[in-house]
Amino acid sequence: MRKRYFYLGALLLVLFEAANVYFIMPFPGSQRMQSVDVAYFLYRWRWAFRAVFAAIMLAGMLPAFGVRSWRKMFPALTLAVTAAVAFMINTKMQADQIFIAPERVMMKPAAKSVVDSARLVVGVALNGDARAYPLQFIGYHHQVRDSISGAPILVSYCTVCRTGRVFSPTVDGDVDEFRLVGMDHFNAMFEDRKTKSWWRQVNGEAATGAAKGKRLTEIASVQLPLSQWLAMYPNSLIMQPDSALAHRYPTSYAYETGESRSALTGTDTVSWEEKAWVVGVSIAGESRAYDWNRLKRERVVNDVVGGTPIVLALARDSASFFVHARPDSATRFALRNDSLVSGHHVFAVTGRGKGGALRAVPASQEFWHSWRTFNPGTTRY
């Protein structure tokens, strides 16, 4: 009878290892449950669970192997399978082993860059310093640590949500380090080095752990083709590929252009489907989503969000989008040759004008399922 403990312990250990990865990776059903706290509990106490289940196995190991020679193959096979499952799950299936962070971020000016100017980038500009991070690279890495104008930044991207975000990696006054640990509701999660809390990529919020409820400070960024970014910031530095990981970067443009039909990262062409593109705007507690297909037809939208009159415009390249605060609700802009025009008001689509500039409003292009999930009170335009 004692030999049953060996098989019971092996079964429990395999089920535990499977559960430990199931809740934080995109398996069927796993990303649609409110399970982040369960996943965190299992992960934080993983060694205690493993010790208990291993002890159960040990309690029945001698009886299990104390059988006739040809029957020893069953416990031997069970042991081998259990070890193989544990090894695979804790090495090959760990998020930070699948998507490896670059050891060093190489930045070069446009004249020395190898990045195609048609590539989409997440651009950041601060105090005269401008930097561009191609989706081709950060979409694989998920997070890149860098600095701009002397300040540390965490540049992040989740291809399953189509969300690019830049944060200050400072928590409670100290600069922290983060690693990719998995995902929750299809959004990438990072674990900080100090408290081991898990943080959502989409909004910088600590979803679980000692820091739960805290938020990283977001730094304004834009997503647009590198050519448009360089037109705005010709002296910008551009992230270059990590030579050691070059074979892992996608070479096609399908994801960036929306031509991909991948189950996880592909685009739905029908508006308001799960993976259809929207532009999301959130002001003063009010959130609104703008259908990308409609934006491509109309090119410009005048609206009011959170009491702020705004204008959303799509440039001629059909990829660069900008959201600005309008001077007042009576000023309604039309788009003519990449210029926003309203009476005597004339601004470039980027918001720049001869007499000043329109105030930029944070906005993001992402999949509808992502914006809806993390902005539950959102309205549709």
N, C-alpha and C positions, 0 to 999 in steps of 0.2 A: 504493500500500500504506500510506503514512503516514497517509492520511486515516482509516484504521481506528482509529488511536490516538485520534482525536477521539471516535468513537462508543464505544470501549472506556472511555475516561476518563469519559464521560457516564454510561455504564451503571454503572460502579463507584461513581461519586459518588451516583447515585440509590439504589443498593443500600445504600451506607453510611448515607446519611441515613435510609433506612427502618429499617435495623438499629438505628440510634442511638435511635430512638423505640420500636421494636417491643418491646425487652426491658423497658422501664420503663413501658409503658402496657398496658391490658387488651385486647390482641389475642389471637385464638385460639391457645392453647398457650403464650403467652409467660409467663404467671404461674405455670405449673406446672413450670418448669425451674429448676435451680440456676444461674442466669445473672447474678446481681447483680454478680459480679466482672468478668465479660465486659462487661456493660453499662457498668460504671464505667470500665473500660479504654478502651472506645470513646469514651465521653464525654470523659474526661480528655485523650485524644490526638486529639480531633476535628479540631483545626485542622491537625495534621500530616497526617492522612488526607486532608483536603480539599485541602491544598496539593499533595500527591502526585498525586491524581486530577485536579486542575485542570491541573497541569503536563502530564500525559498528554494531556488534551484540547487544550492549547495546541500540543503537538508536532504534532498532526494537523489543527489548525484551518485553516491556509492551504490545504493540499491539499483539505480537505473543502469549503471554499467556492470553491476554484478550479476549478469545473466549469461546465457550461453554465448559463445563467441560470435555466431552469426547474427544474434540479436543485438549485439553492441552497435551495429550500424545505425539503429534507430536513435539512441541518445547521442551518438557521434554526429549524425546528420542534424539533429535538433540543435546541438551546440553550434555547429558550423553555420546553420541558417540564422540563428539568433545573433551570432557575432557579425555575420555579413550584413544583416539588416541594421544593426547598431552602427556599424562602420559607415555604411552608405548614407544613412540619415544624418549622421553627425559630421560628415565630411562633404560628400558630393551634393547633398541636398540642403546645405546651409546657404542662406541667401548671400552672405558676404564671401562665400567661396564660388558661387555661381557668377556673381557680379563683383568683380574685384576693384577696389578703390585704387586710383593711381598713386604710386609712391611719391611722385613728384609731378607737379603741374607745370608744363612748359608753355610759356606765353611768348608770342612773336608779333611784330607789327605786320601790317598787311603785305608789305613788300617781300617779306620772308615767309609768309604763311603758305601752307600746302592745302588749306581748306578751301573748297569750292565756294565762290561767293553766292551761289544759289542755295547753299545749305541754310536751314533755319538755325538761329542762335538765340540763347537767352543773353540779353545785353544788360550790363550794369554800368552806370556812370555816377561818380561821386567825387565832388571837389576837383573837377578837371581831369580825373582819372577814369578812363573808359575801358571796359573789358568785355569780350564776347566769348560765350561758351557754346560750341555747336551741339545741337541735340544728338547728332551722330555719336558723340563721345559721352556726354553726360546722361543720355538715355540708357547707355550700357552701365556706366559707373553708378548711377543713381545719386551719388553725392560726391562733390569735389570740394576740398578745402583749399582756400586761396586767401588773398588779401587785396584790398583796394584802398588806395589813398591811406595806407598804413593801418587799416582796420581789417581784422580777420572776417572772412565771410564763408558761409556754407552754401554752395550752389547745388541745388537738388533738382531732380527730374524723375517723374514716374510715368513710364510709357503706357501703363495700364489705365491711368487716369488722364494722361496728356497734360500733366500739371508741372510747370516750371516755377520754382520758388527760390528766392535767395534770402537767407537769414543771417543774423548775427549769431554765432555759436556761443554766445555769452550767457551763462546761467548763474543767477545770483552773484553777478560781478566777476565771475571767473570764466575764462575761455575753456570750453570743454571739447572733447572729441567724440565723434559719433561713428557707429558702424551700422550697416544695413542688417536688420534682423529678420525681416519678413514683411508681411502686409496685413492690413485690416480693412475690410470693405474695399478691397482691390487697391488700396493706397499704401505706398511704401512706408515702412516704419523703421526708425533708427533708434539704437540704444546708446545712451550717453555713457561715458566711461566712469563717471563719478558715482552716480546714484543708480545706474543700471535701469533707469526708467525708459519706457518706450514712447517715442515722439512721432506724430503723424507728419508726413511730408507735405500734405496739402495745406496745412495751416500752422505748422510749428507747435502744435499743442501736445503736451505730454498726456497720452491717453491712459496710461496706467503706470504704477510704480510710485516711488517716494515723491516724485515731482509732479504727480498727476494734477492737471488743471493749470499748470504754468504754461506760458507760451514764449517761444523764441520771437525776438523782434524781427519783423520782416523788412527787408530792404527792397526798395522799388526796383523793378526790372521790367523788361519788355521782351516779347518774342517776335522775331521778324527775320527776313532773310539777311544774311551777312552783308550783301550789297547795300541794302537800305541802312543798316547800322553804320557801315563805313561812310555812307553819304552824310550821316548825322555826326559821326565821330571818326574822322579820317585818321586820327592818331591812335585809335583804339588798339589794344593788344588782343590777340586771338589765341585761344587755347589750341594746342597742337596735339596730335595723337600720341599716346604712350606707345613707344616702339615695341615694348614687351607684350602689349595687349592688342596690337594692331589687327591681328587676325580675328578678334572678337567683335570689332566694330562693324555695323551694317554698311554695306557698300551701296545699296539701292536707295532711292529717294521715296520709296512707296509709303513708308510711315509718315514722312513729313508732308507729302502731298495728299495724303488721305486715300491713296490707291490700295493700301494694304487691306486684306480681308482676314487677317490673322484673328483667331478666336479671342485672344486676350488684348491685342494691341491694334487690331484692324479698325477701320472706320465704317460706320453705317451711313449710307448715302441718303436715307430717308430721314427727314427732320424729326427731331424729338424721339428717335429711337435711342436705345441704351448708349450706343457708341457714336451717336451723331455729335458733331461739333457745335458748341455754343461759346459765346463770349459772356463771361460772368462779371458782373459789377456789383459791389456791395458798398453802400454808403450809409453811415449813421444807423446801422442795424437793419437796413432794408436791402434785400438782394434781388437782382433781376437777371434773367438769362435771355440772350439774344441769339436767335437761330442763325447759324452761319450761312445756310443756304439762302435765307432771305436777305442777309447782309450782302451776299454776293450780287443779288439782283438789285437791291436798292442803293447800296454803296454808302449811304449815310443815314443815320438815325438821330433825331432830336428827341430827347426824352427827359424826364425828371425822376431821379432816384434819391430817396432819403432827403427830399427837399432841395436837392441840388440839380439845377438844369445842366444836362450833359449833352455832348455830341459824340457819337461813335462813328468812325469813318474807316473805310477800307480803301487802301491805296490801289493804284493801277496794277501793281504786281499781284493783286488778289491774295496776298499773304500777310502784308503788313497792316495791322489794325491799330488804331489809336483812340483813346477815350479822353476827352477834355471837358473841363467845366466851362459852360457857356457864360458870357458876361452877365446875362440875365435871362429870364424865361421868355422875354419878347424877342430875343435874338435867336433866329433859327437859321442854321447854316445849310447851304447847298454845297455840293462837291463838284468842282470844275477843274479838270486837269490837275488833280492832286492838290487843289487849293480849296480851303474852306472859305466860302464867301457869304456874307450877309450885310447888304447895304455897304457902308464904308468899312466894314470889318473884313479884312483879308488875311488869312493865315495859311501857311503850308499845312498839309495834312498832318505833319508832325507836331503842329501846334505853334510853330515859330512864326513870328511876323515882324515887320519892320519896326513897329512901335512897341514891341514886347512879345509876350508869349501867353498862350492859354495855359491854365493850370492843368497838369496831367492828373488823371484819375486812375488809380490802380484797376487793372482789368486783366483777365486771363482767358485764354482759349483752352477749353478742355472738353472731355466727353460729358455728355448730358448726365449720365449716371453718377459721375463724380460730383459735379456741381450740385445736383439735386440732393445727394447724400449728405454732403458736408455744409449745405446751406438749405436746411429742411423747410424753411419758410419762404423760399424763393418764389417769385412770380415769373411768368413768361411774358416777353414783350409781344 
